[in-house]
Amino acid sequence: MQEPSSINRRKFIKQSGLLMSAAMMPVSGFSMINQSKYKMGLQLFTIRDAMEKDPIGSLKIVKALGYEDLEIYGYNEEQGSYYGFKASEFKRILDDIGLTVSSGHYGFSDYFKKSEDELKRYVGQCIEGAQALDKSYVTWPWLHPDYRTIENFKLLADKLNMIGEQVANAGLGFAYHNHGFEFEDHGGQIGYDVILNGTDANLVKLQLDLYWVEHSSKLSPEKWIAKQPERYVMWHVKDMDKITRDYTELGNGSIDYKTMLPDIDQTGLQFYYLEQGGNFAQNSIQSITDSATYFKMHLKKHL
Protein backbone atom coordinates (compact mmCIF):
# COMPACT_ATOMS: atom_id res chain seq x y z
CA MET A 1 0.00 0.00 0.00
CA GLN A 2 1.28 3.43 -0.84
CA GLU A 3 2.33 5.78 1.92
CA PRO A 4 -0.12 8.67 2.52
CA SER A 5 0.76 11.99 0.97
CA SER A 6 2.66 14.46 3.19
CA ILE A 7 0.65 16.91 5.23
CA ASN A 8 1.06 20.51 4.19
CA ARG A 9 3.09 22.12 6.98
CA ARG A 10 1.00 25.28 7.23
CA LYS A 11 -2.28 23.36 7.35
CA PHE A 12 -0.83 20.97 9.89
CA ILE A 13 0.14 23.79 12.26
CA LYS A 14 -3.19 25.53 11.79
CA GLN A 15 -5.06 22.30 12.45
CA SER A 16 -2.96 21.68 15.56
CA GLY A 17 -4.02 25.05 16.96
CA LEU A 18 -7.67 24.47 16.19
CA LEU A 19 -7.68 21.08 17.83
CA MET A 20 -5.91 22.33 20.93
CA SER A 21 -8.46 25.12 21.21
CA ALA A 22 -11.28 22.64 20.78
CA ALA A 23 -9.85 20.54 23.60
CA MET A 24 -10.47 23.43 26.03
CA MET A 25 -14.17 23.59 25.21
CA PRO A 26 -16.87 21.62 27.09
CA VAL A 27 -17.62 18.28 25.45
CA SER A 28 -21.09 16.79 25.57
CA GLY A 29 -21.06 13.46 27.34
CA PHE A 30 -17.56 13.99 28.76
CA SER A 31 -18.49 12.48 32.12
CA MET A 32 -19.74 9.35 30.38
CA ILE A 33 -16.46 9.06 28.48
CA ASN A 34 -14.42 9.33 31.67
CA GLN A 35 -16.44 6.48 33.20
CA SER A 36 -15.53 4.05 30.42
CA LYS A 37 -13.82 0.85 31.45
CA TYR A 38 -10.94 1.23 29.00
CA LYS A 39 -8.82 4.15 27.89
CA MET A 40 -9.42 5.27 24.31
CA GLY A 41 -6.31 4.10 22.50
CA LEU A 42 -4.58 4.93 19.22
CA GLN A 43 -2.06 2.89 17.24
CA LEU A 44 0.41 5.66 16.54
CA PHE A 45 1.40 4.12 13.18
CA THR A 46 -1.79 5.72 11.87
CA ILE A 47 -0.13 9.15 11.95
CA ARG A 48 3.42 8.07 11.12
CA ASP A 49 3.81 10.90 8.60
CA ALA A 50 2.82 13.52 11.18
CA MET A 51 5.05 11.89 13.82
CA GLU A 52 7.99 12.14 11.45
CA LYS A 53 7.42 15.88 10.93
CA ASP A 54 6.53 16.95 14.47
CA PRO A 55 6.28 14.18 17.07
CA ILE A 56 5.56 16.38 20.09
CA GLY A 57 2.99 18.53 18.27
CA SER A 58 1.32 15.41 16.90
CA LEU A 59 1.06 13.84 20.35
CA LYS A 60 -0.56 17.01 21.67
CA ILE A 61 -3.16 16.76 18.91
CA VAL A 62 -3.78 13.12 19.79
CA LYS A 63 -4.39 14.09 23.42
CA ALA A 64 -6.66 16.98 22.43
CA LEU A 65 -8.83 14.60 20.41
CA GLY A 66 -9.54 12.49 23.49
CA TYR A 67 -7.09 9.66 23.00
CA GLU A 68 -5.55 8.60 26.31
CA ASP A 69 -3.39 5.58 25.55
CA LEU A 70 -1.03 4.60 22.73
CA GLU A 71 0.40 1.61 21.00
CA ILE A 72 3.66 2.65 19.41
CA TYR A 73 6.11 1.42 16.79
CA GLY A 74 9.54 2.31 15.45
CA TYR A 75 11.86 1.49 18.34
CA ASN A 76 15.53 2.01 17.51
CA GLU A 77 17.08 -0.75 19.60
CA GLU A 78 20.67 0.30 18.99
CA GLN A 79 20.05 3.86 20.20
CA GLY A 80 17.35 2.95 22.70
CA SER A 81 15.09 5.60 21.21
CA TYR A 82 11.58 6.28 19.95
CA TYR A 83 10.93 8.91 17.28
CA GLY A 84 14.37 10.41 17.75
CA PHE A 85 14.14 10.67 21.55
CA LYS A 86 15.89 8.51 24.09
CA ALA A 87 13.29 6.25 25.71
CA SER A 88 13.55 8.03 29.08
CA GLU A 89 13.12 11.43 27.43
CA PHE A 90 10.16 10.19 25.38
CA LYS A 91 8.56 8.95 28.60
CA ARG A 92 8.88 12.45 30.10
CA ILE A 93 7.26 13.92 26.97
CA LEU A 94 4.35 11.50 27.26
CA ASP A 95 3.94 12.25 30.96
CA ASP A 96 3.92 15.99 30.31
CA ILE A 97 1.24 15.63 27.64
CA GLY A 98 -0.79 13.15 29.69
CA LEU A 99 -0.56 10.05 27.51
CA THR A 100 0.29 6.47 28.43
CA VAL A 101 1.73 3.66 26.31
CA SER A 102 0.45 0.14 26.90
CA SER A 103 1.95 -1.77 23.97
CA GLY A 104 4.56 -1.52 21.26
CA HIS A 105 5.09 -3.25 17.92
CA TYR A 106 8.66 -4.43 17.38
CA GLY A 107 10.58 -5.78 14.37
CA PHE A 108 10.72 -9.45 15.35
CA SER A 109 10.15 -10.64 11.78
CA ASP A 110 13.64 -9.40 10.86
CA TYR A 111 15.02 -12.02 13.27
CA PHE A 112 12.89 -14.94 12.08
CA LYS A 113 15.81 -16.67 10.33
CA LYS A 114 18.54 -15.48 12.67
CA SER A 115 20.03 -17.49 15.50
CA GLU A 116 18.29 -18.00 18.80
CA ASP A 117 20.99 -15.98 20.55
CA GLU A 118 20.48 -13.05 18.15
CA LEU A 119 16.73 -13.17 18.66
CA LYS A 120 17.08 -13.29 22.44
CA ARG A 121 19.46 -10.34 22.37
CA TYR A 122 16.95 -8.33 20.34
CA VAL A 123 14.11 -9.33 22.66
CA GLY A 124 16.21 -8.08 25.57
CA GLN A 125 16.62 -4.72 23.86
CA CYS A 126 12.86 -4.52 23.23
CA ILE A 127 12.20 -5.31 26.87
CA GLU A 128 14.46 -2.43 27.92
CA GLY A 129 12.59 -0.08 25.58
CA ALA A 130 9.22 -1.26 26.86
CA GLN A 131 10.18 -0.97 30.52
CA ALA A 132 11.40 2.58 29.98
CA LEU A 133 7.86 3.56 28.95
CA ASP A 134 6.06 1.45 31.59
CA LYS A 135 4.39 -0.62 28.88
CA SER A 136 2.30 -3.66 29.69
CA TYR A 137 2.95 -5.52 26.43
CA VAL A 138 5.60 -6.24 23.86
CA THR A 139 3.86 -7.28 20.63
CA TRP A 140 4.93 -9.25 17.53
CA PRO A 141 3.17 -7.36 14.72
CA TRP A 142 3.94 -9.00 11.37
CA LEU A 143 5.55 -11.90 9.51
CA HIS A 144 7.44 -11.35 6.26
CA PRO A 145 5.69 -12.84 3.16
CA ASP A 146 8.67 -15.15 2.51
CA TYR A 147 7.93 -17.03 5.73
CA ARG A 148 4.18 -17.59 5.41
CA THR A 149 4.03 -21.39 5.11
CA ILE A 150 2.52 -23.90 7.52
CA GLU A 151 5.96 -25.20 8.47
CA ASN A 152 7.11 -21.68 9.21
CA PHE A 153 3.99 -21.00 11.24
CA LYS A 154 5.04 -23.97 13.39
CA LEU A 155 8.48 -22.42 13.77
CA LEU A 156 6.81 -19.13 14.57
CA ALA A 157 4.81 -20.75 17.37
CA ASP A 158 8.04 -22.03 18.92
CA LYS A 159 9.65 -18.62 18.68
CA LEU A 160 6.58 -16.96 20.21
CA ASN A 161 6.76 -19.33 23.19
CA MET A 162 10.45 -18.58 23.65
CA ILE A 163 9.94 -14.82 23.44
CA GLY A 164 6.89 -15.02 25.69
CA GLU A 165 8.91 -16.73 28.40
CA GLN A 166 11.72 -14.18 28.18
CA VAL A 167 9.27 -11.27 28.28
CA ALA A 168 7.29 -12.81 31.16
CA ASN A 169 10.49 -13.24 33.17
CA ALA A 170 10.99 -9.48 32.78
CA GLY A 171 7.56 -8.81 34.25
CA LEU A 172 5.85 -7.85 30.96
CA GLY A 173 3.21 -9.41 28.73
CA PHE A 174 3.78 -10.66 25.19
CA ALA A 175 1.22 -10.80 22.40
CA TYR A 176 0.86 -11.69 18.72
CA HIS A 177 -0.93 -9.35 16.31
CA ASN A 178 -2.70 -10.78 13.25
CA HIS A 179 -3.19 -9.52 9.73
CA GLY A 180 -5.11 -11.35 7.01
CA PHE A 181 -2.44 -13.81 5.84
CA GLU A 182 -2.86 -16.00 8.96
CA PHE A 183 -6.32 -16.98 7.68
CA GLU A 184 -5.22 -18.09 4.21
CA ASP A 185 -5.81 -21.76 3.41
CA HIS A 186 -2.79 -24.06 3.21
CA GLY A 187 -4.25 -27.39 2.16
CA GLY A 188 -6.92 -27.31 4.81
CA GLN A 189 -4.81 -25.60 7.48
CA ILE A 190 -4.52 -21.95 8.44
CA GLY A 191 -1.64 -20.28 10.20
CA TYR A 192 -3.79 -18.76 12.92
CA ASP A 193 -4.86 -22.19 14.17
CA VAL A 194 -1.21 -23.24 14.27
CA ILE A 195 -0.37 -20.18 16.37
CA LEU A 196 -3.30 -20.69 18.76
CA ASN A 197 -2.71 -24.40 19.23
CA GLY A 198 1.08 -24.26 19.24
CA THR A 199 1.62 -21.52 21.80
CA ASP A 200 1.32 -21.45 25.57
CA ALA A 201 -1.74 -19.41 26.51
CA ASN A 202 0.04 -18.19 29.64
CA LEU A 203 3.01 -16.84 27.69
CA VAL A 204 1.55 -15.71 24.37
CA LYS A 205 -1.51 -13.47 24.42
CA LEU A 206 -3.37 -12.28 21.34
CA GLN A 207 -4.01 -8.86 19.86
CA LEU A 208 -6.95 -9.27 17.51
CA ASP A 209 -7.17 -6.93 14.54
CA LEU A 210 -10.93 -6.81 14.06
CA TYR A 211 -10.61 -5.36 10.55
CA TRP A 212 -8.39 -8.16 9.29
CA VAL A 213 -10.64 -10.84 10.77
CA GLU A 214 -13.62 -9.29 9.01
CA HIS A 215 -11.57 -8.93 5.83
CA SER A 216 -9.97 -12.38 5.60
CA SER A 217 -11.34 -14.91 8.08
CA LYS A 218 -14.26 -17.30 7.66
CA LEU A 219 -14.99 -16.86 11.35
CA SER A 220 -16.15 -13.61 12.91
CA PRO A 221 -14.19 -11.80 15.65
CA GLU A 222 -16.85 -12.90 18.12
CA LYS A 223 -16.27 -16.57 17.29
CA TRP A 224 -12.49 -16.34 17.44
CA ILE A 225 -12.57 -14.64 20.83
CA ALA A 226 -15.12 -17.14 22.14
CA LYS A 227 -12.59 -19.94 21.61
CA GLN A 228 -10.13 -18.55 24.18
CA PRO A 229 -11.57 -15.28 25.53
CA GLU A 230 -8.94 -14.71 28.22
CA ARG A 231 -6.12 -14.70 25.64
CA TYR A 232 -7.47 -11.76 23.65
CA VAL A 233 -6.03 -8.93 25.71
CA MET A 234 -5.93 -6.25 22.97
CA TRP A 235 -7.93 -5.25 19.89
CA HIS A 236 -7.29 -3.10 16.84
CA VAL A 237 -10.43 -1.25 15.77
CA LYS A 238 -10.61 0.08 12.22
CA ASP A 239 -13.18 0.18 9.43
CA MET A 240 -13.29 -1.31 5.93
CA ASP A 241 -14.13 0.64 2.77
CA LYS A 242 -17.44 -0.53 1.36
CA ILE A 243 -16.10 -0.82 -2.20
CA THR A 244 -12.33 -1.36 -2.13
CA ARG A 245 -12.23 -3.19 1.25
CA ASP A 246 -9.21 -1.04 2.11
CA TYR A 247 -8.95 0.88 5.39
CA THR A 248 -11.25 3.81 6.01
CA GLU A 249 -12.30 6.13 8.83
CA LEU A 250 -14.60 4.67 11.48
CA GLY A 251 -18.22 5.06 10.46
CA ASN A 252 -17.45 5.31 6.75
CA GLY A 253 -17.06 1.59 6.16
CA SER A 254 -18.87 -1.73 6.19
CA ILE A 255 -17.98 -3.15 9.60
CA ASP A 256 -20.99 -2.98 11.91
CA TYR A 257 -19.24 -2.21 15.19
CA LYS A 258 -22.50 -1.02 16.77
CA THR A 259 -23.72 -4.61 16.63
CA MET A 260 -20.37 -6.35 17.05
CA LEU A 261 -18.93 -4.68 20.15
CA PRO A 262 -21.82 -5.47 22.55
CA ASP A 263 -21.66 -9.14 21.52
CA ILE A 264 -17.92 -9.76 21.92
CA ASP A 265 -16.69 -11.46 25.08
CA GLN A 266 -14.50 -8.86 26.80
CA THR A 267 -13.26 -11.20 29.53
CA GLY A 268 -9.61 -10.81 28.57
CA LEU A 269 -9.65 -7.35 27.05
CA GLN A 270 -7.27 -4.84 28.61
CA PHE A 271 -6.56 -2.36 25.81
CA TYR A 272 -7.90 -1.39 22.39
CA TYR A 273 -6.49 0.93 19.75
CA LEU A 274 -8.16 2.78 16.92
CA GLU A 275 -6.06 2.48 13.79
CA GLN A 276 -6.04 3.31 10.10
CA GLY A 277 -3.00 2.17 8.16
CA GLY A 278 -3.65 4.34 5.11
CA ASN A 279 -6.27 5.25 2.48
CA PHE A 280 -7.06 8.50 4.29
CA ALA A 281 -9.98 10.57 3.02
CA GLN A 282 -7.87 13.72 3.54
CA ASN A 283 -4.84 13.10 5.73
CA SER A 284 -3.87 11.06 8.76
CA ILE A 285 -4.61 13.77 11.33
CA GLN A 286 -8.07 14.40 9.91
CA SER A 287 -8.68 10.66 9.90
CA ILE A 288 -7.92 10.21 13.60
CA THR A 289 -10.10 13.26 14.22
CA ASP A 290 -13.07 11.83 12.33
CA SER A 291 -12.63 8.35 13.79
CA ALA A 292 -12.41 9.74 17.33
CA THR A 293 -15.59 11.76 16.83
CA TYR A 294 -17.51 8.76 15.51
CA PHE A 295 -16.11 6.41 18.14
CA LYS A 296 -16.99 8.65 21.07
CA MET A 297 -20.47 9.26 19.72
CA HIS A 298 -21.44 5.71 18.75
CA LEU A 299 -19.03 3.05 20.05
CA LYS A 300 -17.25 4.11 23.24
CA LYS A 301 -20.30 3.31 25.35
CA HIS A 302 -19.69 -0.36 24.60
CA LEU A 303 -16.17 -0.21 26.04
N, C-alpha and C positions, 0 to 999 in steps of 0.2 A: 504494500500500500504506500502511496506517495506521502511524503511528509507534508503537513499543512503549510500553507503559504505564510510568510513572515508577517507579523503584526506591524502595521505602520506605527513608528515610534510616537509620533504626536498623538495619534488616536489612543494609543495604549496609555500614555500618561494622563490624557484627558479622562479616559474611562476609569482609570485608577482613582482619580479625584472624585468623580461622580459616585463611585461605589463606596468610597470611604465616607462621603457625606451621607449617603443613603443609610450606612450602618448606624449613624447617630440618630436616625429617626425612629419613632415608635413603630413596631411591627405587629400587625394583627396576629393574635394567636401565639405571641412569643412565650407566654407562660406555658402553653401546651407543649411547645417545642422543647423547652427546658426540662419538662417532665418525662421526656422520652427515655426509654430504657438504654438506648445506645447513642453514642455520639455520631453526628452526621459526618461521614468520612469521605475523603477524596483520594483517588489514586493520582498522585502528582504527575505521572506520565502524561496525563491528559493535557497538561499545559507545559509540556517540555520546551516548546519554543519560547514561551514567555519566561520560563525559569532560566533559560539560557541568556536572555537579554537582561533581566532584572529580577534575580531570585527573591530579594527581600521585598521589593514592591509587589511582586506577584503573590507572595505569601500573605501580605497585608490585604490584598484583594480577596484571596481565598477566605481569610478570617471574616472580612466584612460581609461576605455572602452568606455566612452562617455555618460554614464548615468548621468543625472542631478538631478533627483527627485526620491524620494523613497516613497513606501508605506511599513509601518513597522508592526510588530507583537510583541507579547511577553512582553507586559507591566506588570510589577510587581506593582500592585496597592497599596499594603501594604508598599512597600519600595519607591514607586514613582520613579521607575528606568526602564531603557531599557538596556538590554544586560549587566547588571552588573554595569551600570553607572547611577547615579542620573540624572533625566531628564535634569536639567540645565547644567550638565557637558556634557551629550550626545549632547545637542544643540551646545555647544562650539566646540566639536569634529567635528560635521557636518559642522559648519561654517568654521572651519579651513581647512577642506578638500574641501569645496565648493559644498556641497550637501544640498538640501532642502528636507523636508518631507511634503507631502500634505494630506496624509491619514494614518490611522492606523486601523488594525483589532484588536478587543477586544473580550474578552471571555463572551459575553452576554448570550450565550446558557446555561452556568453554572447557570444562575439566572432565567431561564425560569419558574421554579416551585417554586421559592422563593417569598417572600412577595414583595409587591410594594415598601415598604420602603427600603428593602434590595437592590432591583434593582436600585432605585433612588440613594441610597448611592453609589453604584458601578458606576453608570453613572457619578455621581459627581467626583469620583476619575479619571475616564477616561477623563473627560473634563479637569481636572487639568493637566494630562499627555499630552493631546493634545495641550493645550495652551502653555505649556512649550516649545514645539517644533515649535510653530507657524503653526500648521496644519490647513488646511481648513476643513477637514472632520474627523468625528468619524464614523466608519463603522462596522455594524453587519455582521460577515463573514460566519456564519454556524449555523445549527440547528441540535441538537443531533438526531440520528435515532429514539430514543424512542418517539419523539414528532412529527413525520412527518405524521400527520393525518389532514383531512380537518378541523376538529374542532379546532385542535391546530394551524393550519395556521390562523384561525380566531382570536384566542387568540394572536398569534404572531403579527397580524396586529394592534391590540389594543396596544400591548406593543411597537411596532415601533412608533406609533403615540405619545405615552407618552414620549418615549425617545427623539423623534424628537423635541418635544416641549421644553423639558429640555435643549437639546443641542442648539437649536435655541436661547433660552433665554440667553445662554452663549456666543452668537455671533459666533457659529460654525455651520457647516452643518452636517447632518446625512444622511447616506446611507445604503442600504441593498445590500449585495453581494450574488449572486446566485451560486448554484452548479447545478447538474443535477436532484436532487430529487424533486425540485420544479415543474418539468415538468412531473412527473409521474401521471398516470391517477388514480383518486379516484372516480370511478363510474360516469365518465363524467365530473369531475372537476379536476383542477390542482391547486396546491398551489400557483403558481406564479400569476394566475389570482386573487386569493383571496388577495394576498399581494397588487397587483396593484389597485384593486378596493376598498380595505378596508383601505387604508392609504391615508393620506392627502398629496397631491402632493407638497404642500409648505413646509411640515415638513420632509418628507421621500423621499429622492432622491434614485437613483438606480445606482449600479455599476454592469455593465453587463459583465459577464465572457463569452467572445465570444467562447471559446473552449467548455464550458459546454452547451451553446445553440446549437452549431453545433453537439455536442455529443448526446444530450438527448431531444431536443425540436423538435416539428413538424414544428414550425415556424423558419425562419431564423433570425439572429440578425437584419438584415435590417428591417424585418417586425415588430419585437418587438419594436425597437426604433421608428419606424414610428407611433406607437400608441400614444406615449407620448414623443416626442423627447426631450423636455426641461428637463425631469426628469432624463435622462441618462447622468449623469455628469462625470462618470468614466467608463473606460473599463479595462478588463484584456485581454491581447493578448498572446496567446500561441497556439502551434500547436498540431496536433493529429496524432499519429503513424498510418501509412497506413494499418497495419495489426492488431495490438493489440488494437488500438484506445486509447491507453494510451497517456500520455504526451510525447512530443519530442521537440527537438530544432526547432526553426523557420526555415522554408525552407526544413525541412526533412519530413514533414507530409503531410496530405491530405487537410488541410484548405487553400482555395485559397484566401489569403488575398490581392493579387494583384488586384483581381476583386472586392472583398468585400469592402475594405476600401474606394475606390472612390465613392461607391454607398450608403454608410451609411450617414444618416442625422446627422451632427455633431453640430446641433444647441445648444444642451445642454452640449456638451463635454468640460470638463475643464482639465482632467488629464487622462492619460493611463499608464499602467504598463505592461511591459513584465514579464512573469512568467513561471516557469516550476516547478511543484510540486515534481517531481521525474523522474524516468526512464531515467537517464542521460546516454548519450552515453559513456562518460568517467567519469566526475565528475561535480559537480555543477558549479565550476568556469569556466571550459572549456565550459559548456553549455551556461552560460551568455555571454561568449566571442563569441561563434559561433552565438548565436541568435542576439547579437548586430551587428555583422558584416553583417549578412543577412538583418537585419532590416534597417540599415543605407543605404545599397546598393539598396534595392528593395522596401521598404515600407515607410520609413520616409518621403518621398516626398509627401505622401498622408495626412500627419498630420503636 
